[in-house]
Amino acid sequence: MIRLYFVNNHPLILEGLRSLLGPEHDVLLTGHARSGGTCLKFLLHTSVDIVIIDTCLPDIDSIELCANIRMEYPTVSVLVLSSNRDERYIAELLQCGASGYILSTADKDELLYAIHTVSAGDIYLSPAIKQAMSSERIGIQKNFPPLTRREKEVLCLISEGNTNVEIAEKLFISADTVNTHRKKLLAKLEVKNTAMLIKYAVDNKLLV
């Protein structure tokens, strides 16, 4: 049984998803939300397998939501359902840990296929998206460690040669906080020093 949770700001889409997937014998609809914050609160006390999110939410950017889910709940997969075809945005979602991207024009069969593909631990992209983007360009990695927006900012500034104090001044945070972010980046990306950190970021297009 695949436990699903929907996050979408459009009531009609939420109702459509419930109507489409409710009768399926191998999926369980655990609930839905119209905001990212509500989703994160729900995940605090309820186990799900896949969260299906939209790219347009009222309270939190979907990239940040995806990163938060993957960081706090690594066993939960994120499948994005949207009409947005922006390649760079999709690439960033995938780099933040999304397991799939399906266009809202998809039919029920494709949606179910995407759900089962993601549930099996694989990446799913709608055919039109897959044609437009190669795996090398988007840097798809199943175990790609999700980074928060702040961590990405710190990483970019590190790559430019800034010290902790200089980064702190640019981001209006303390040097100790910057050092904490630096240590988390080293741990997440499994590298031993700043040079290896920058090389990893360049190789995996984290600085684009």
mmCIF file of the C-alpha atoms, coordinates in Angstrom:
data_MODEL
# 
_entry.id   MODEL 
# 
loop_
_atom_site.group_PDB 
_atom_site.id 
_atom_site.type_symbol 
_atom_site.label_atom_id 
_atom_site.label_alt_id 
_atom_site.label_comp_id 
_atom_site.label_asym_id 
_atom_site.label_entity_id 
_atom_site.label_seq_id 
_atom_site.pdbx_PDB_ins_code 
_atom_site.Cartn_x 
_atom_site.Cartn_y 
_atom_site.Cartn_z 
_atom_site.occupancy 
_atom_site.B_iso_or_equiv 
_atom_site.pdbx_formal_charge 
_atom_site.auth_seq_id 
_atom_site.auth_comp_id 
_atom_site.auth_asym_id 
_atom_site.auth_atom_id 
_atom_site.pdbx_PDB_model_num 
ATOM 1   C CA . MET A 1 1   ? 0.000   0.000  0.000   1.00 0.00 ? 1   MET A CA 1 
ATOM 2   C CA . ILE A 1 2   ? 1.423   3.377  -1.061  1.00 0.00 ? 2   ILE A CA 1 
ATOM 3   C CA . ARG A 1 3   ? 0.465   6.191  1.318   1.00 0.00 ? 3   ARG A CA 1 
ATOM 4   C CA . LEU A 1 4   ? -0.099  9.482  -0.525  1.00 0.00 ? 4   LEU A CA 1 
ATOM 5   C CA . TYR A 1 5   ? -0.451  13.067 0.638   1.00 0.00 ? 5   TYR A CA 1 
ATOM 6   C CA . PHE A 1 6   ? -1.390  15.967 -1.675  1.00 0.00 ? 6   PHE A CA 1 
ATOM 7   C CA . VAL A 1 7   ? -0.278  19.602 -1.450  1.00 0.00 ? 7   VAL A CA 1 
ATOM 8   C CA . ASN A 1 8   ? -2.015  21.903 -3.906  1.00 0.00 ? 8   ASN A CA 1 
ATOM 9   C CA . ASN A 1 9   ? -3.533  25.365 -3.590  1.00 0.00 ? 9   ASN A CA 1 
ATOM 10  C CA . HIS A 1 10  ? -6.376  24.591 -6.007  1.00 0.00 ? 10  HIS A CA 1 
ATOM 11  C CA . PRO A 1 11  ? -9.443  22.860 -4.483  1.00 0.00 ? 11  PRO A CA 1 
ATOM 12  C CA . LEU A 1 12  ? -10.590 21.498 -7.848  1.00 0.00 ? 12  LEU A CA 1 
ATOM 13  C CA . ILE A 1 13  ? -7.243  19.789 -8.428  1.00 0.00 ? 13  ILE A CA 1 
ATOM 14  C CA . LEU A 1 14  ? -7.310  18.310 -4.940  1.00 0.00 ? 14  LEU A CA 1 
ATOM 15  C CA . GLU A 1 15  ? -10.813 16.993 -5.545  1.00 0.00 ? 15  GLU A CA 1 
ATOM 16  C CA . GLY A 1 16  ? -9.722  15.615 -8.915  1.00 0.00 ? 16  GLY A CA 1 
ATOM 17  C CA . LEU A 1 17  ? -6.797  13.747 -7.360  1.00 0.00 ? 17  LEU A CA 1 
ATOM 18  C CA . ARG A 1 18  ? -9.047  12.252 -4.692  1.00 0.00 ? 18  ARG A CA 1 
ATOM 19  C CA . SER A 1 19  ? -11.565 11.156 -7.306  1.00 0.00 ? 19  SER A CA 1 
ATOM 20  C CA . LEU A 1 20  ? -8.892  9.650  -9.556  1.00 0.00 ? 20  LEU A CA 1 
ATOM 21  C CA . LEU A 1 21  ? -6.858  7.824  -6.942  1.00 0.00 ? 21  LEU A CA 1 
ATOM 22  C CA . GLY A 1 22  ? -9.373  7.145  -4.188  1.00 0.00 ? 22  GLY A CA 1 
ATOM 23  C CA . PRO A 1 23  ? -10.722 3.925  -5.767  1.00 0.00 ? 23  PRO A CA 1 
ATOM 24  C CA . GLU A 1 24  ? -7.260  2.441  -6.381  1.00 0.00 ? 24  GLU A CA 1 
ATOM 25  C CA . HIS A 1 25  ? -6.669  -0.644 -4.243  1.00 0.00 ? 25  HIS A CA 1 
ATOM 26  C CA . ASP A 1 26  ? -2.921  -0.172 -3.773  1.00 0.00 ? 26  ASP A CA 1 
ATOM 27  C CA . VAL A 1 27  ? -2.846  3.489  -2.714  1.00 0.00 ? 27  VAL A CA 1 
ATOM 28  C CA . LEU A 1 28  ? -4.054  5.116  0.484   1.00 0.00 ? 28  LEU A CA 1 
ATOM 29  C CA . LEU A 1 29  ? -4.940  8.802  0.554   1.00 0.00 ? 29  LEU A CA 1 
ATOM 30  C CA . THR A 1 30  ? -3.736  10.031 3.935   1.00 0.00 ? 30  THR A CA 1 
ATOM 31  C CA . GLY A 1 31  ? -4.827  13.654 3.513   1.00 0.00 ? 31  GLY A CA 1 
ATOM 32  C CA . HIS A 1 32  ? -4.229  16.910 1.708   1.00 0.00 ? 32  HIS A CA 1 
ATOM 33  C CA . ALA A 1 33  ? -3.180  20.515 2.276   1.00 0.00 ? 33  ALA A CA 1 
ATOM 34  C CA . ARG A 1 34  ? -3.320  23.805 0.430   1.00 0.00 ? 34  ARG A CA 1 
ATOM 35  C CA . SER A 1 35  ? -0.049  25.092 1.899   1.00 0.00 ? 35  SER A CA 1 
ATOM 36  C CA . GLY A 1 36  ? 3.459   23.856 2.562   1.00 0.00 ? 36  GLY A CA 1 
ATOM 37  C CA . GLY A 1 37  ? 3.292   24.744 6.243   1.00 0.00 ? 37  GLY A CA 1 
ATOM 38  C CA . THR A 1 38  ? 0.238   22.564 6.776   1.00 0.00 ? 38  THR A CA 1 
ATOM 39  C CA . CYS A 1 39  ? 2.010   19.719 5.012   1.00 0.00 ? 39  CYS A CA 1 
ATOM 40  C CA . LEU A 1 40  ? 5.066   19.941 7.268   1.00 0.00 ? 40  LEU A CA 1 
ATOM 41  C CA . LYS A 1 41  ? 2.859   19.953 10.374  1.00 0.00 ? 41  LYS A CA 1 
ATOM 42  C CA . PHE A 1 42  ? 1.003   16.897 9.080   1.00 0.00 ? 42  PHE A CA 1 
ATOM 43  C CA . LEU A 1 43  ? 4.232   14.978 8.523   1.00 0.00 ? 43  LEU A CA 1 
ATOM 44  C CA . LEU A 1 44  ? 5.208   15.517 12.160  1.00 0.00 ? 44  LEU A CA 1 
ATOM 45  C CA . HIS A 1 45  ? 2.647   12.957 13.294  1.00 0.00 ? 45  HIS A CA 1 
ATOM 46  C CA . THR A 1 46  ? 1.640   10.938 10.214  1.00 0.00 ? 46  THR A CA 1 
ATOM 47  C CA . SER A 1 47  ? 3.710   8.554  8.089   1.00 0.00 ? 47  SER A CA 1 
ATOM 48  C CA . VAL A 1 48  ? 3.410   8.802  4.315   1.00 0.00 ? 48  VAL A CA 1 
ATOM 49  C CA . ASP A 1 49  ? 5.361   7.366  1.398   1.00 0.00 ? 49  ASP A CA 1 
ATOM 50  C CA . ILE A 1 50  ? 4.883   10.044 -1.262  1.00 0.00 ? 50  ILE A CA 1 
ATOM 51  C CA . VAL A 1 51  ? 3.959   13.718 -1.093  1.00 0.00 ? 51  VAL A CA 1 
ATOM 52  C CA . ILE A 1 52  ? 2.571   15.076 -4.358  1.00 0.00 ? 52  ILE A CA 1 
ATOM 53  C CA . ILE A 1 53  ? 3.158   18.834 -4.510  1.00 0.00 ? 53  ILE A CA 1 
ATOM 54  C CA . ASP A 1 54  ? 2.453   21.707 -6.880  1.00 0.00 ? 54  ASP A CA 1 
ATOM 55  C CA . THR A 1 55  ? 5.042   24.345 -7.821  1.00 0.00 ? 55  THR A CA 1 
ATOM 56  C CA . CYS A 1 56  ? 2.795   27.235 -6.795  1.00 0.00 ? 56  CYS A CA 1 
ATOM 57  C CA . LEU A 1 57  ? 2.059   27.386 -3.080  1.00 0.00 ? 57  LEU A CA 1 
ATOM 58  C CA . PRO A 1 58  ? 0.925   30.422 -1.070  1.00 0.00 ? 58  PRO A CA 1 
ATOM 59  C CA . ASP A 1 59  ? 3.349   30.237 1.849   1.00 0.00 ? 59  ASP A CA 1 
ATOM 60  C CA . ILE A 1 60  ? 6.543   28.481 0.841   1.00 0.00 ? 60  ILE A CA 1 
ATOM 61  C CA . ASP A 1 61  ? 8.502   27.953 -2.348  1.00 0.00 ? 61  ASP A CA 1 
ATOM 62  C CA . SER A 1 62  ? 8.063   24.391 -3.609  1.00 0.00 ? 62  SER A CA 1 
ATOM 63  C CA . ILE A 1 63  ? 11.844  23.969 -3.902  1.00 0.00 ? 63  ILE A CA 1 
ATOM 64  C CA . GLU A 1 64  ? 12.253  24.842 -0.231  1.00 0.00 ? 64  GLU A CA 1 
ATOM 65  C CA . LEU A 1 65  ? 9.345   22.571 0.710   1.00 0.00 ? 65  LEU A CA 1 
ATOM 66  C CA . CYS A 1 66  ? 10.891  19.710 -1.222  1.00 0.00 ? 66  CYS A CA 1 
ATOM 67  C CA . ALA A 1 67  ? 14.269  20.245 0.445   1.00 0.00 ? 67  ALA A CA 1 
ATOM 68  C CA . ASN A 1 68  ? 12.658  20.398 3.897   1.00 0.00 ? 68  ASN A CA 1 
ATOM 69  C CA . ILE A 1 69  ? 10.723  17.185 3.361   1.00 0.00 ? 69  ILE A CA 1 
ATOM 70  C CA . ARG A 1 70  ? 13.746  15.305 2.051   1.00 0.00 ? 70  ARG A CA 1 
ATOM 71  C CA . MET A 1 71  ? 15.916  16.575 4.894   1.00 0.00 ? 71  MET A CA 1 
ATOM 72  C CA . GLU A 1 72  ? 13.503  15.969 7.761   1.00 0.00 ? 72  GLU A CA 1 
ATOM 73  C CA . TYR A 1 73  ? 11.813  12.858 6.340   1.00 0.00 ? 73  TYR A CA 1 
ATOM 74  C CA . PRO A 1 74  ? 14.358  11.060 4.114   1.00 0.00 ? 74  PRO A CA 1 
ATOM 75  C CA . THR A 1 75  ? 12.058  8.065  3.598   1.00 0.00 ? 75  THR A CA 1 
ATOM 76  C CA . VAL A 1 76  ? 9.342   10.285 2.090   1.00 0.00 ? 76  VAL A CA 1 
ATOM 77  C CA . SER A 1 77  ? 9.491   10.790 -1.681  1.00 0.00 ? 77  SER A CA 1 
ATOM 78  C CA . VAL A 1 78  ? 8.333   13.994 -3.388  1.00 0.00 ? 78  VAL A CA 1 
ATOM 79  C CA . LEU A 1 79  ? 6.499   13.870 -6.709  1.00 0.00 ? 79  LEU A CA 1 
ATOM 80  C CA . VAL A 1 80  ? 5.827   17.235 -8.351  1.00 0.00 ? 80  VAL A CA 1 
ATOM 81  C CA . LEU A 1 81  ? 2.599   17.641 -10.339 1.00 0.00 ? 81  LEU A CA 1 
ATOM 82  C CA . SER A 1 82  ? 2.526   20.924 -12.241 1.00 0.00 ? 82  SER A CA 1 
ATOM 83  C CA . SER A 1 83  ? 2.011   22.699 -15.554 1.00 0.00 ? 83  SER A CA 1 
ATOM 84  C CA . ASN A 1 84  ? 5.313   24.576 -15.106 1.00 0.00 ? 84  ASN A CA 1 
ATOM 85  C CA . ARG A 1 85  ? 7.794   23.575 -17.838 1.00 0.00 ? 85  ARG A CA 1 
ATOM 86  C CA . ASP A 1 86  ? 10.699  25.774 -16.776 1.00 0.00 ? 86  ASP A CA 1 
ATOM 87  C CA . GLU A 1 87  ? 13.765  23.542 -17.129 1.00 0.00 ? 87  GLU A CA 1 
ATOM 88  C CA . ARG A 1 88  ? 15.932  25.353 -14.592 1.00 0.00 ? 88  ARG A CA 1 
ATOM 89  C CA . TYR A 1 89  ? 13.175  25.257 -11.987 1.00 0.00 ? 89  TYR A CA 1 
ATOM 90  C CA . ILE A 1 90  ? 12.598  21.556 -12.583 1.00 0.00 ? 90  ILE A CA 1 
ATOM 91  C CA . ALA A 1 91  ? 16.338  20.911 -12.373 1.00 0.00 ? 91  ALA A CA 1 
ATOM 92  C CA . GLU A 1 92  ? 16.532  22.669 -9.020  1.00 0.00 ? 92  GLU A CA 1 
ATOM 93  C CA . LEU A 1 93  ? 13.596  20.652 -7.688  1.00 0.00 ? 93  LEU A CA 1 
ATOM 94  C CA . LEU A 1 94  ? 15.320  17.438 -8.695  1.00 0.00 ? 94  LEU A CA 1 
ATOM 95  C CA . GLN A 1 95  ? 18.586  18.598 -7.169  1.00 0.00 ? 95  GLN A CA 1 
ATOM 96  C CA . CYS A 1 96  ? 16.718  19.276 -3.930  1.00 0.00 ? 96  CYS A CA 1 
ATOM 97  C CA . GLY A 1 97  ? 15.538  15.685 -3.813  1.00 0.00 ? 97  GLY A CA 1 
ATOM 98  C CA . ALA A 1 98  ? 12.321  15.476 -5.829  1.00 0.00 ? 98  ALA A CA 1 
ATOM 99  C CA . SER A 1 99  ? 11.851  11.950 -7.144  1.00 0.00 ? 99  SER A CA 1 
ATOM 100 C CA . GLY A 1 100 ? 9.737   12.904 -10.103 1.00 0.00 ? 100 GLY A CA 1 
ATOM 101 C CA . TYR A 1 101 ? 8.061   15.604 -12.155 1.00 0.00 ? 101 TYR A CA 1 
ATOM 102 C CA . ILE A 1 102 ? 4.782   14.968 -13.940 1.00 0.00 ? 102 ILE A CA 1 
ATOM 103 C CA . LEU A 1 103 ? 2.857   17.494 -16.008 1.00 0.00 ? 103 LEU A CA 1 
ATOM 104 C CA . SER A 1 104 ? -0.699  18.299 -14.978 1.00 0.00 ? 104 SER A CA 1 
ATOM 105 C CA . THR A 1 105 ? -1.837  17.325 -18.492 1.00 0.00 ? 105 THR A CA 1 
ATOM 106 C CA . ALA A 1 106 ? -1.041  13.674 -17.691 1.00 0.00 ? 106 ALA A CA 1 
ATOM 107 C CA . ASP A 1 107 ? -3.848  11.122 -17.614 1.00 0.00 ? 107 ASP A CA 1 
ATOM 108 C CA . LYS A 1 108 ? -4.638  8.731  -14.771 1.00 0.00 ? 108 LYS A CA 1 
ATOM 109 C CA . ASP A 1 109 ? -2.516  5.907  -16.176 1.00 0.00 ? 109 ASP A CA 1 
ATOM 110 C CA . GLU A 1 110 ? 0.583   8.091  -16.346 1.00 0.00 ? 110 GLU A CA 1 
ATOM 111 C CA . LEU A 1 111 ? -0.013  9.447  -12.859 1.00 0.00 ? 111 LEU A CA 1 
ATOM 112 C CA . LEU A 1 112 ? -0.312  5.934  -11.439 1.00 0.00 ? 112 LEU A CA 1 
ATOM 113 C CA . TYR A 1 113 ? 2.793   4.871  -13.322 1.00 0.00 ? 113 TYR A CA 1 
ATOM 114 C CA . ALA A 1 114 ? 4.689   7.860  -11.913 1.00 0.00 ? 114 ALA A CA 1 
ATOM 115 C CA . ILE A 1 115 ? 3.535   7.033  -8.379  1.00 0.00 ? 115 ILE A CA 1 
ATOM 116 C CA . HIS A 1 116 ? 4.650   3.409  -8.655  1.00 0.00 ? 116 HIS A CA 1 
ATOM 117 C CA . THR A 1 117 ? 7.949   4.401  -10.263 1.00 0.00 ? 117 THR A CA 1 
ATOM 118 C CA . VAL A 1 118 ? 8.742   6.819  -7.455  1.00 0.00 ? 118 VAL A CA 1 
ATOM 119 C CA . SER A 1 119 ? 7.564   4.319  -4.851  1.00 0.00 ? 119 SER A CA 1 
ATOM 120 C CA . ALA A 1 120 ? 10.071  1.814  -6.249  1.00 0.00 ? 120 ALA A CA 1 
ATOM 121 C CA . GLY A 1 121 ? 12.882  4.313  -5.672  1.00 0.00 ? 121 GLY A CA 1 
ATOM 122 C CA . ASP A 1 122 ? 13.296  5.456  -9.261  1.00 0.00 ? 122 ASP A CA 1 
ATOM 123 C CA . ILE A 1 123 ? 13.051  8.876  -10.917 1.00 0.00 ? 123 ILE A CA 1 
ATOM 124 C CA . TYR A 1 124 ? 10.035  9.675  -13.091 1.00 0.00 ? 124 TYR A CA 1 
ATOM 125 C CA . LEU A 1 125 ? 9.794   12.511 -15.622 1.00 0.00 ? 125 LEU A CA 1 
ATOM 126 C CA . SER A 1 126 ? 6.904   13.164 -17.985 1.00 0.00 ? 126 SER A CA 1 
ATOM 127 C CA . PRO A 1 127 ? 7.977   12.329 -21.570 1.00 0.00 ? 127 PRO A CA 1 
ATOM 128 C CA . ALA A 1 128 ? 7.870   15.974 -22.667 1.00 0.00 ? 128 ALA A CA 1 
ATOM 129 C CA . ILE A 1 129 ? 10.099  16.999 -19.763 1.00 0.00 ? 129 ILE A CA 1 
ATOM 130 C CA . LYS A 1 130 ? 12.443  14.075 -20.305 1.00 0.00 ? 130 LYS A CA 1 
ATOM 131 C CA . GLN A 1 131 ? 12.934  15.039 -23.936 1.00 0.00 ? 131 GLN A CA 1 
ATOM 132 C CA . ALA A 1 132 ? 13.782  18.603 -23.019 1.00 0.00 ? 132 ALA A CA 1 
ATOM 133 C CA . MET A 1 133 ? 16.238  17.698 -20.291 1.00 0.00 ? 133 MET A CA 1 
ATOM 134 C CA . SER A 1 134 ? 19.001  15.134 -20.257 1.00 0.00 ? 134 SER A CA 1 
ATOM 135 C CA . SER A 1 135 ? 20.151  13.436 -17.074 1.00 0.00 ? 135 SER A CA 1 
ATOM 136 C CA . GLU A 1 136 ? 23.560  15.081 -17.436 1.00 0.00 ? 136 GLU A CA 1 
ATOM 137 C CA . ARG A 1 137 ? 22.041  18.571 -17.587 1.00 0.00 ? 137 ARG A CA 1 
ATOM 138 C CA . ILE A 1 138 ? 19.819  18.215 -14.547 1.00 0.00 ? 138 ILE A CA 1 
ATOM 139 C CA . GLY A 1 139 ? 22.247  16.110 -12.527 1.00 0.00 ? 139 GLY A CA 1 
ATOM 140 C CA . ILE A 1 140 ? 19.698  13.550 -11.368 1.00 0.00 ? 140 ILE A CA 1 
ATOM 141 C CA . GLN A 1 141 ? 20.986  11.471 -8.499  1.00 0.00 ? 141 GLN A CA 1 
ATOM 142 C CA . LYS A 1 142 ? 18.717  9.216  -6.469  1.00 0.00 ? 142 LYS A CA 1 
ATOM 143 C CA . ASN A 1 143 ? 20.551  9.992  -3.241  1.00 0.00 ? 143 ASN A CA 1 
ATOM 144 C CA . PHE A 1 144 ? 21.316  13.628 -3.970  1.00 0.00 ? 144 PHE A CA 1 
ATOM 145 C CA . PRO A 1 145 ? 21.462  15.382 -0.572  1.00 0.00 ? 145 PRO A CA 1 
ATOM 146 C CA . PRO A 1 146 ? 18.884  18.182 -0.369  1.00 0.00 ? 146 PRO A CA 1 
ATOM 147 C CA . LEU A 1 147 ? 20.244  21.606 0.542   1.00 0.00 ? 147 LEU A CA 1 
ATOM 148 C CA . THR A 1 148 ? 18.267  24.447 2.065   1.00 0.00 ? 148 THR A CA 1 
ATOM 149 C CA . ARG A 1 149 ? 18.224  27.830 0.376   1.00 0.00 ? 149 ARG A CA 1 
ATOM 150 C CA . ARG A 1 150 ? 20.542  29.250 3.049   1.00 0.00 ? 150 ARG A CA 1 
ATOM 151 C CA . GLU A 1 151 ? 23.001  26.384 2.620   1.00 0.00 ? 151 GLU A CA 1 
ATOM 152 C CA . LYS A 1 152 ? 23.083  27.072 -1.117  1.00 0.00 ? 152 LYS A CA 1 
ATOM 153 C CA . GLU A 1 153 ? 23.800  30.749 -0.441  1.00 0.00 ? 153 GLU A CA 1 
ATOM 154 C CA . VAL A 1 154 ? 26.628  29.834 1.919   1.00 0.00 ? 154 VAL A CA 1 
ATOM 155 C CA . LEU A 1 155 ? 27.983  27.298 -0.560  1.00 0.00 ? 155 LEU A CA 1 
ATOM 156 C CA . CYS A 1 156 ? 28.073  29.865 -3.366  1.00 0.00 ? 156 CYS A CA 1 
ATOM 157 C CA . LEU A 1 157 ? 29.857  32.393 -1.175  1.00 0.00 ? 157 LEU A CA 1 
ATOM 158 C CA . ILE A 1 158 ? 32.362  29.755 -0.046  1.00 0.00 ? 158 ILE A CA 1 
ATOM 159 C CA . SER A 1 159 ? 33.074  28.956 -3.695  1.00 0.00 ? 159 SER A CA 1 
ATOM 160 C CA . GLU A 1 160 ? 33.856  32.646 -4.252  1.00 0.00 ? 160 GLU A CA 1 
ATOM 161 C CA . GLY A 1 161 ? 36.563  32.481 -1.601  1.00 0.00 ? 161 GLY A CA 1 
ATOM 162 C CA . ASN A 1 162 ? 34.773  34.335 1.199   1.00 0.00 ? 162 ASN A CA 1 
ATOM 163 C CA . THR A 1 163 ? 35.704  33.680 4.822   1.00 0.00 ? 163 THR A CA 1 
ATOM 164 C CA . ASN A 1 164 ? 33.117  32.866 7.498   1.00 0.00 ? 164 ASN A CA 1 
ATOM 165 C CA . VAL A 1 165 ? 33.213  36.462 8.699   1.00 0.00 ? 165 VAL A CA 1 
ATOM 166 C CA . GLU A 1 166 ? 32.739  37.835 5.187   1.00 0.00 ? 166 GLU A CA 1 
ATOM 167 C CA . ILE A 1 167 ? 29.843  35.459 4.512   1.00 0.00 ? 167 ILE A CA 1 
ATOM 168 C CA . ALA A 1 168 ? 28.264  36.433 7.811   1.00 0.00 ? 168 ALA A CA 1 
ATOM 169 C CA . GLU A 1 169 ? 28.400  40.103 6.837   1.00 0.00 ? 169 GLU A CA 1 
ATOM 170 C CA . LYS A 1 170 ? 26.872  39.448 3.421   1.00 0.00 ? 170 LYS A CA 1 
ATOM 171 C CA . LEU A 1 171 ? 24.017  37.306 4.785   1.00 0.00 ? 171 LEU A CA 1 
ATOM 172 C CA . PHE A 1 172 ? 23.494  39.307 8.008   1.00 0.00 ? 172 PHE A CA 1 
ATOM 173 C CA . ILE A 1 173 ? 24.050  36.286 10.234  1.00 0.00 ? 173 ILE A CA 1 
ATOM 174 C CA . SER A 1 174 ? 26.747  35.409 12.773  1.00 0.00 ? 174 SER A CA 1 
ATOM 175 C CA . ALA A 1 175 ? 30.063  33.813 11.862  1.00 0.00 ? 175 ALA A CA 1 
ATOM 176 C CA . ASP A 1 176 ? 29.199  30.914 14.172  1.00 0.00 ? 176 ASP A CA 1 
ATOM 177 C CA . THR A 1 177 ? 26.034  30.291 12.158  1.00 0.00 ? 177 THR A CA 1 
ATOM 178 C CA . VAL A 1 178 ? 28.048  30.330 8.945   1.00 0.00 ? 178 VAL A CA 1 
ATOM 179 C CA . ASN A 1 179 ? 30.469  27.827 10.458  1.00 0.00 ? 179 ASN A CA 1 
ATOM 180 C CA . THR A 1 180 ? 27.530  25.591 11.386  1.00 0.00 ? 180 THR A CA 1 
ATOM 181 C CA . HIS A 1 181 ? 26.256  25.740 7.795   1.00 0.00 ? 181 HIS A CA 1 
ATOM 182 C CA . ARG A 1 182 ? 29.754  24.947 6.524   1.00 0.00 ? 182 ARG A CA 1 
ATOM 183 C CA . LYS A 1 183 ? 29.995  21.873 8.759   1.00 0.00 ? 183 LYS A CA 1 
ATOM 184 C CA . LYS A 1 184 ? 26.533  20.700 7.668   1.00 0.00 ? 184 LYS A CA 1 
ATOM 185 C CA . LEU A 1 185 ? 27.521  21.077 4.018   1.00 0.00 ? 185 LEU A CA 1 
ATOM 186 C CA . LEU A 1 186 ? 30.658  18.990 4.566   1.00 0.00 ? 186 LEU A CA 1 
ATOM 187 C CA . ALA A 1 187 ? 28.611  16.303 6.310   1.00 0.00 ? 187 ALA A CA 1 
ATOM 188 C CA . LYS A 1 188 ? 25.761  16.284 3.782   1.00 0.00 ? 188 LYS A CA 1 
ATOM 189 C CA . LEU A 1 189 ? 28.021  16.138 0.749   1.00 0.00 ? 189 LEU A CA 1 
ATOM 190 C CA . GLU A 1 190 ? 30.386  13.711 2.498   1.00 0.00 ? 190 GLU A CA 1 
ATOM 191 C CA . VAL A 1 191 ? 33.549  15.671 1.809   1.00 0.00 ? 191 VAL A CA 1 
ATOM 192 C CA . LYS A 1 192 ? 36.445  16.404 4.158   1.00 0.00 ? 192 LYS A CA 1 
ATOM 193 C CA . ASN A 1 193 ? 37.461  19.971 3.397   1.00 0.00 ? 193 ASN A CA 1 
ATOM 194 C CA . THR A 1 194 ? 36.536  23.181 1.594   1.00 0.00 ? 194 THR A CA 1 
ATOM 195 C CA . ALA A 1 195 ? 38.439  22.290 -1.574  1.00 0.00 ? 195 ALA A CA 1 
ATOM 196 C CA . MET A 1 196 ? 36.551  19.010 -1.904  1.00 0.00 ? 196 MET A CA 1 
ATOM 197 C CA . LEU A 1 197 ? 33.311  20.816 -1.111  1.00 0.00 ? 197 LEU A CA 1 
ATOM 198 C CA . ILE A 1 198 ? 33.787  23.277 -3.970  1.00 0.00 ? 198 ILE A CA 1 
ATOM 199 C CA . LYS A 1 199 ? 34.820  20.497 -6.372  1.00 0.00 ? 199 LYS A CA 1 
ATOM 200 C CA . TYR A 1 200 ? 31.684  18.524 -5.498  1.00 0.00 ? 200 TYR A CA 1 
ATOM 201 C CA . ALA A 1 201 ? 29.533  21.609 -5.998  1.00 0.00 ? 201 ALA A CA 1 
ATOM 202 C CA . VAL A 1 202 ? 31.083  22.321 -9.394  1.00 0.00 ? 202 VAL A CA 1 
ATOM 203 C CA . ASP A 1 203 ? 30.908  18.701 -10.571 1.00 0.00 ? 203 ASP A CA 1 
ATOM 204 C CA . ASN A 1 204 ? 27.232  18.443 -9.620  1.00 0.00 ? 204 ASN A CA 1 
ATOM 205 C CA . LYS A 1 205 ? 26.270  21.903 -10.907 1.00 0.00 ? 205 LYS A CA 1 
ATOM 206 C CA . LEU A 1 206 ? 25.200  23.157 -7.478  1.00 0.00 ? 206 LEU A CA 1 
ATOM 207 C CA . LEU A 1 207 ? 26.558  26.616 -8.236  1.00 0.00 ? 207 LEU A CA 1 
ATOM 208 C CA . VAL A 1 208 ? 24.471  27.180 -11.400 1.00 0.00 ? 208 VAL A CA 1 
# 
